Amino acid sequence: MTKPPTSDLSSSVRPVDSSADPQHLFPTFETLDEPIRSRLALAMSAAREAGAILLGHLGRLEAVEHKSAIDLVTKADRESEAMLQARVAASFPQDGFLGEEGGSATSDSGWDWIVDPLDGTTNFVHTFPFFMVSIGVRQEATRTIGVCYAPVHDQLFVAVLGAGAFRNGRAIRVSRAAALNEALVCTGFPYSRRELVDDLLPKVARVLRTTRGLRRTGSACYDLCLVASGAIDIYFEQGLKPWDLCAGTLIAEEAGAHITGYDGGAFELFGSDLVVTNGVVHDDALNVILAGTTATTPAKTGA
């Protein structure tokens, strides 16, 4: 174990309210079918409760454990996941559960929950304020509910299949960027990046040469929600897990995003790479950034 850095950031964050009205957070809540409505209410409440757990540990960790050289896990991750699994089991004991930190249960109901109790653990350890709780719920293997909560910024992103995507109760939509030189791009790097650096850096170089800029938050859930809300136009990353993607991809899609694998094929939750865009610049993201070929959309001057 290693001793993490300390910070007083936790004293300046806003409090969370785990009892917020579901109708306020998801305006069409009452129109949803009961099995979805009840699970959505739990997911939103539990996400905020998990956020409160994380804030309670932020800047106060006594030790950090290593899954690998740069893959970290903390007491906060484990406490958050234990609470989430306990709440699901108490309300829906027949539902399945898959959590990043090892929590699991087999589904006897056709419903399963795929959870990242703290997406952005390295950020959390360093008190870099970009991390999320991610709760995805599937019905018969179809992503149906997505909830991502950023406790430091008190932003709750919510989506239901066919019912849209919302941030703190307001509808969100992807950007209108029409060409690569109008696009702000976000990416992340896998834990195996030290071995893959020669493959990763050419893609980064192409982003820097062809787009408006590059950002990296260190949280896949955050990146997906930023595409959904129109702040980021393109997001791509490899080496991801289903708990990184289940909730955030649904939120992005319900906000109008287009998602594929690096090869342009259908997105697979249990795959490992994806490209997420506003749809307009998707082909260019695949061709120019990933493959290094020619743009299909003419660049606009003055961007």
Residue pairs with C-beta under 8 A, 6 or more apart in sequence:
1 63
1 64
1 65
1 66
2 63
2 64
2 66
3 62
3 63
3 64
4 61
4 63
4 64
4 74
4 125
4 126
5 125
5 126
5 127
6 59
6 60
6 127
7 58
7 59
7 127
8 59
9 58
9 59
9 127
9 129
9 152
10 55
10 56
10 58
10 59
10 60
10 127
11 59
13 55
13 58
13 129
13 151
13 152
13 154
14 154
15 52
16 48
16 51
16 52
16 55
16 151
16 154
17 48
18 45
18 48
18 49
18 52
19 45
20 44
20 45
20 48
20 156
22 29
22 37
22 40
22 41
22 44
23 29
23 30
24 169
25 44
25 156
25 158
25 166
25 168
25 169
26 40
26 44
26 158
26 160
26 163
26 166
26 169
27 166
27 169
27 171
28 160
28 163
28 164
29 37
29 40
29 41
30 37
31 163
32 40
32 160
32 163
35 111
35 139
36 139
36 144
36 145
36 160
38 91
39 92
39 95
39 111
39 137
39 145
40 137
40 145
40 147
40 158
40 160
42 87
42 88
42 91
42 92
43 113
43 135
43 137
43 145
43 147
44 147
44 156
44 158
46 83
46 84
46 87
46 88
46 135
47 133
47 135
47 147
47 148
47 149
47 156
48 149
48 151
48 156
49 83
49 87
50 80
50 83
50 84
50 117
50 133
50 149
51 133
51 149
51 150
51 151
52 151
53 76
53 79
53 80
53 83
54 76
54 80
54 118
54 124
54 131
54 133
54 151
55 151
55 152
56 76
57 74
57 75
57 76
57 79
58 76
58 124
58 127
58 152
59 127
61 74
61 75
61 76
61 125
62 75
63 74
63 75
64 72
64 73
64 74
64 125
65 72
65 73
65 74
66 72
66 73
67 73
68 191
69 194
70 122
70 191
70 194
71 191
72 121
72 122
72 125
73 101
73 121
74 118
74 121
74 124
74 125
76 118
76 124
77 100
77 101
77 117
77 118
77 121
78 101
78 117
80 117
80 118
80 133
81 99
81 100
81 101
81 102
81 103
81 115
81 117
82 103
84 99
84 103
84 113
84 115
84 117
84 133
84 135
85 97
85 99
85 103
85 105
85 115
88 95
88 97
88 113
89 97
89 105
92 109
92 111
94 107
94 108
94 109
94 111
95 105
95 107
95 109
95 111
95 112
95 113
96 104
96 105
96 106
96 107
96 108
96 109
96 111
96 112
96 113
97 103
97 104
97 105
97 112
97 113
97 115
98 104
98 112
98 113
98 114
98 115
98 242
98 243
99 114
99 115
99 116
99 117
99 243
100 115
100 116
100 117
100 241
100 243
101 117
103 115
110 139
110 140
111 137
111 138
111 139
112 137
112 138
112 141
113 135
113 136
113 137
113 138
114 135
114 136
114 137
114 138
114 242
114 243
114 246
114 247
114 269
115 134
115 135
115 136
115 243
116 132
116 133
116 134
116 221
116 243
116 244
117 133
118 124
118 131
118 132
118 133
119 131
119 132
119 133
119 134
119 148
119 219
119 220
119 221
119 222
119 243
119 244
120 128
120 130
120 131
120 132
120 217
120 218
120 219
120 221
120 222
121 131
122 128
122 218
123 129
123 130
123 131
123 217
123 218
123 219
124 131
128 218
129 152
129 153
130 150
130 152
130 217
130 218
130 219
130 222
131 150
131 151
131 152
131 218
131 219
131 222
132 148
132 149
132 150
132 219
132 221
132 222
132 225
133 147
133 148
133 149
133 151
134 147
134 148
134 221
134 243
134 244
134 246
134 247
134 248
135 145
135 146
135 147
135 148
135 247
136 143
136 145
136 146
136 147
136 242
136 243
136 245
136 246
136 247
136 248
136 250
137 143
137 144
137 145
137 146
138 144
138 246
142 161
143 161
143 246
143 249
143 250
143 269
144 160
144 161
144 250
145 159
145 160
145 161
145 247
145 250
146 157
146 158
146 159
146 160
146 165
146 246
146 247
146 248
146 249
146 250
146 251
146 254
147 156
147 157
147 158
147 247
148 156
148 157
148 221
148 222
148 224
148 225
148 247
148 248
148 251
149 155
149 156
149 157
150 156
150 157
150 222
150 225
154 168
155 167
155 168
155 225
156 167
156 168
157 165
157 166
157 167
157 172
157 225
157 228
157 229
157 248
157 251
158 165
158 166
158 167
158 251
159 165
159 166
159 228
159 247
159 250
159 251
159 253
159 254
159 255
160 254
161 250
161 254
162 254
163 254
164 171
164 254
164 255
165 171
165 172
165 228
165 251
165 252
165 254
165 255
166 172
167 225
167 228
167 229
172 228
172 229
172 230
172 255
173 228
173 229
173 230
173 255
173 256
174 227
174 228
174 230
174 233
174 252
174 255
174 256
174 257
174 277
174 278
174 279
175 230
175 231
175 232
175 233
175 278
176 230
176 278
176 280
177 183
177 184
177 233
177 278
177 280
177 281
178 280
178 281
178 297
178 300
179 281
179 284
179 295
179 297
179 298
179 299
179 300
179 303
180 210
180 211
180 281
180 284
180 285
180 288
180 289
180 295
180 297
180 299
181 210
181 211
181 212
181 299
181 300
181 303
182 212
182 233
182 281
182 300
182 303
183 211
183 212
183 233
183 234
183 281
183 285
184 211
184 212
184 213
184 215
184 231
184 232
184 233
184 234
185 207
185 211
185 212
185 213
185 214
185 215
185 232
185 233
185 234
185 235
185 236
185 289
186 214
186 215
186 216
186 217
186 223
186 226
186 227
186 232
186 234
186 235
187 203
187 204
187 207
187 214
187 216
187 223
187 235
187 236
187 237
188 216
188 217
188 218
188 219
188 220
188 223
188 237
189 196
189 200
189 216
189 237
189 239
190 196
190 237
190 238
190 239
190 240
191 239
192 239
193 200
202 292
203 236
203 289
203 290
204 214
206 288
206 289
206 292
207 214
207 289
208 214
210 288
210 289
210 295
211 234
211 289
212 303
215 232
217 223
217 226
220 237
220 240
220 244
220 245
220 248
221 244
221 247
221 248
223 232
223 235
223 237
223 248
223 276
224 235
224 245
224 248
224 249
224 251
224 252
224 276
225 248
225 251
225 252
226 232
226 235
227 233
227 234
227 235
227 252
227 255
227 257
227 276
227 277
227 278
228 248
228 251
228 252
228 254
228 255
228 257
229 255
230 255
230 278
233 277
233 278
233 281
234 275
234 276
234 277
234 278
234 281
234 285
234 289
235 275
235 276
235 277
236 262
236 273
236 274
236 275
236 276
236 285
236 289
236 290
237 273
237 274
238 262
238 272
238 273
239 272
239 273
240 272
240 273
240 274
241 272
242 269
242 270
245 269
245 274
246 269
249 259
249 267
249 269
249 274
249 276
252 259
252 276
253 259
256 278
256 279
257 276
257 277
257 278
257 279
258 276
258 277
258 278
258 279
258 282
259 267
259 274
259 275
259 276
260 266
260 267
260 274
260 275
260 282
260 286
261 267
261 268
261 271
261 273
261 274
261 275
262 273
262 274
262 275
262 286
262 290
264 286
267 274
275 282
275 285
275 286
275 290
277 285
280 297
281 297
283 296
283 297
284 295
284 296
284 297
287 293
287 294
287 295
287 296
288 294
288 295
